[in-house]
Amino acid sequence: MITQEKLKELVDYVDGKLIAKTNSKCRKVGDTLSSLTDKGYLRSSVGGKSYRVHRLVFLYHYGYMPIQVDHIDGNRMNNRIENLREATSSQNNQNRKATSSSGIKGVVWHKQSKKWIASICVNRKSVHLGSFLSIEEAALVANKARQSAHGEFYRGQE
């Protein structure tokens, strides 16, 4: 694992980007170090090992690499230090964008009851919040519960 000291010898940080300070066979001084992964993250090889750029940016500023680094705005390409924070796996998941078919986090359509079901996840457990005739009502209940339970890692309806 690379250290903060070694990282600072090899790169500069400029507005979310890592810039090469040394030449190698693949890059020259001043090159931005990154390539896009299939999951939408930027990665870079530093010291002979590949890392996700957001993890290196965190290490560059704080001197350690946590288990998880969360992008506050949910944009995997925005690696400005102001947009990064240490998180647990659960907190990182709380800050994810909606993936349900309704497009609203915590709201799904239940075919049998013909109602909208609202739920949230707290401490790895699903918490049922109720069944609703309107998607708006289900969204409101899910949104309020997430805001209360997830605190700073709460993400709105996007």
ChimeraX attribute file (.defattr): number of C-alpha atoms within 10 A of each C-alpha:
attribute: neighborCount
match mode: 1-to-1
recipient: residues
	/A:1	9
	/A:2	15
	/A:3	15
	/A:4	19
	/A:5	11
	/A:6	12
	/A:7	20
	/A:8	16
	/A:9	12
	/A:10	17
	/A:11	21
	/A:12	17
	/A:13	18
	/A:14	12
	/A:15	12
	/A:16	17
	/A:17	23
	/A:18	25
	/A:19	18
	/A:20	21
	/A:21	18
	/A:22	13
	/A:23	12
	/A:24	9
	/A:25	5
	/A:26	7
	/A:27	13
	/A:28	14
	/A:29	13
	/A:30	14
	/A:31	16
	/A:32	18
	/A:33	18
	/A:34	18
	/A:35	14
	/A:36	13
	/A:37	11
	/A:38	7
	/A:39	7
	/A:40	11
	/A:41	17
	/A:42	20
	/A:43	18
	/A:44	20
	/A:45	14
	/A:46	18
	/A:47	13
	/A:48	9
	/A:49	9
	/A:50	11
	/A:51	17
	/A:52	17
	/A:53	26
	/A:54	30
	/A:55	21
	/A:56	25
	/A:57	26
	/A:58	22
	/A:59	19
	/A:60	22
	/A:61	13
	/A:62	12
	/A:63	14
	/A:64	14
	/A:65	20
	/A:66	14
	/A:67	10
	/A:68	16
	/A:69	20
	/A:70	24
	/A:71	23
	/A:72	21
	/A:73	13
	/A:74	15
	/A:75	14
	/A:76	16
	/A:77	15
	/A:78	20
	/A:79	25
	/A:80	16
	/A:81	19
	/A:82	12
	/A:83	17
	/A:84	20
	/A:85	16
	/A:86	17
	/A:87	17
	/A:88	13
	/A:89	12
	/A:90	15
	/A:91	20
	/A:92	19
	/A:93	15
	/A:94	23
	/A:95	20
	/A:96	20
	/A:97	17
	/A:98	17
	/A:99	12
	/A:100	12
	/A:101	10
	/A:102	14
	/A:103	13
	/A:104	21
	/A:105	24
	/A:106	26
	/A:107	29
	/A:108	20
	/A:109	18
	/A:110	12
	/A:111	8
	/A:112	6
	/A:113	11
	/A:114	11
	/A:115	17
	/A:116	21
	/A:117	23
	/A:118	26
	/A:119	22
	/A:120	21
	/A:121	17
	/A:122	15
	/A:123	9
	/A:124	8
	/A:125	8
	/A:126	11
	/A:127	14
	/A:128	13
	/A:129	16
	/A:130	13
	/A:131	20
	/A:132	20
	/A:133	13
	/A:134	11
	/A:135	18
	/A:136	13
	/A:137	16
	/A:138	23
	/A:139	23
	/A:140	14
	/A:141	18
	/A:142	25
	/A:143	23
	/A:144	12
	/A:145	20
	/A:146	22
	/A:147	15
	/A:148	11
	/A:149	16
	/A:150	17
	/A:151	11
	/A:152	12
	/A:153	19
	/A:154	21
	/A:155	21
	/A:156	16
	/A:157	14
	/A:158	10
